[in-house]
């Protein structure tokens, strides 16, 4: 192939790519107009529920959530296991009971009792608020799970493997 032919092929490819980008931009602009982030009214038109999972402990003051809700039950079981393993290491004479409880949770036990504390894997119903303009965006008053209350050891995030 001659140099002129290669340059012509590059010109055709660039022109086709530019056309695709323009078409994509037009579609994106149409979608922005159809689904504005801030509409005149944010009235709830529907609420979509979904289930997540977390662990809670019942202490003298009442129930306390140990970490933010997770989309998969298995993830919550593994995270509760990790919390119980940390407590096993620091648990003194109760250490072996925490270690057994950690494995019981992974094996399907939904509640374990150690000393005066009750640990329970729980379902958390979460919602997506739908409006005339689509799903509601974050609000300034929204609160995240306090990091200082998250008792899971080590780094956490969506890329965390489910197995040991």
N, C-alpha and C positions, 0 to 999 in steps of 0.2 A: 504494500500500500504506500502511496506517495505521501509526502509531507502535507501537500495541499488537501489530500483526501482525509487525512487524520484531523487536520484543522477544521475541515468542513464537518466531520462527524462530531467533533467537540462542540462546534457552534450549534448543531442540531440538538445535541444532548442538553446543552446549557439552556437553549430556548425552551425545550420541553420541560426541563426542571423548573424554569422560571414560571411557565404556564401553570404547572402543578402547584407551585407555591402561591401564586395569585388565587387559584381556585380554592386552596385550603384557607387562605386569608379571608376570602369572601364567605366561606362556610362558617368560619370562626366568628366573623362579624355578625352573620345572621343568627347564630346561636347566642351571642352576647345580647342581641336585641330581644330574642325570644325568651331568654332566661336571665333577666337582670338580677344582679346580686341584691341591690337595694330597690325594692318596689315601694309604692306609696303606702301599702298596707301589709303588715306582717301577721295578719290573723291566721291562726292555725286552721288549716282546712282538713288535715289528717295527721294522725300519729302512727308511725310504723314502729312496731315493737320488735326487739330481738333479744336473745338471751346471751348472757355472758356468765362467767364463773369467777368466784373469788373465794377467799378463806377469811373466816372471822374467828375471833376468840372471845369467849365470855369470861370476863374478869369481875372483880368486885364492883366496878363501876358500871358494868353492863357489856353489851356487845361492841367489839371494835374490829373494823376491817383491817387485815394485815397487809394487803397490797391491792393495787387497782384491778378492776375486773378484766378478765381476759376472754377472748372469743372462744377458746377451746377448753373443755373440761380437763383434758389431759394436761394442758399447760398449767392450769390452776393446781391440779394434784401434785405436779412436779415442784411447783413453787412452794406449796405448803410443805411438801417433803423437805425441801431445802431449809425452810424456816425451822422446822422441827429438828433437823440435823444440827443446825447451829445451836439450838437450845440444848441438844444432847451433849454437845461438846462443852457447853458452859453449865450443864445442869446438875453437876455434883452427883449426889446419890440418885437423883431422878433421871440422870443421863441415859441409862439403858432403856428406861420406859419411853423417853422421847425418841430414841433410835428405833424401837419396835413400832411406835406410833407412826413414824415417818414411812416405814415400809408398808404398814397397814393402809395408809392413805393411798399409796400408789397401787396397792392391790385391790382398791375399790371401797375401802371404808370411808363413809362420809363424815363420821364424827369420832373423835378420840378424846378421852378425858385423862388428864395428867395432873395429879394433885387437885387443886381447886379450879383449874382452868379447863374449859371445854373448847376444843378446836373443831370447827365445822366447815366443810366445803359447802358453799352456797350458790344458788342461782341468783343472778342479778338481772332484772328486767330493765333494759335500756331502751330509749326511744329516739327516733328521728322525727323532728317536727317538720311537717310539710305545710307550705303556705301556697297562696296563689302564684308566687314567684319561684317555687321550687323548695328544696330543703333549706331550712333556716341556717344562716351562717353563725359563727361564734358571736357571743355578746360580751360586752366589757365586764359584766358581773359574773361570768362563768368561772367556776372554781375547778382547778385540777386537783387530783389526789395529792395530798402533801407528801413531798419526797421524804421528809423526816419520819413519816409514819410507815413508809414502805420497808418492811422487815426482810425482804428477800436479799440474800447475799449475792455479791458479784454484779457484773453488768447485766442489764436487762434491755430487751428491745425485740422488734419483730423478727430479727434474724437469729434469735437464740434457738439452738437445736432442742428438740423435745427429749432426746435420749441422754443418758449419763455421759 
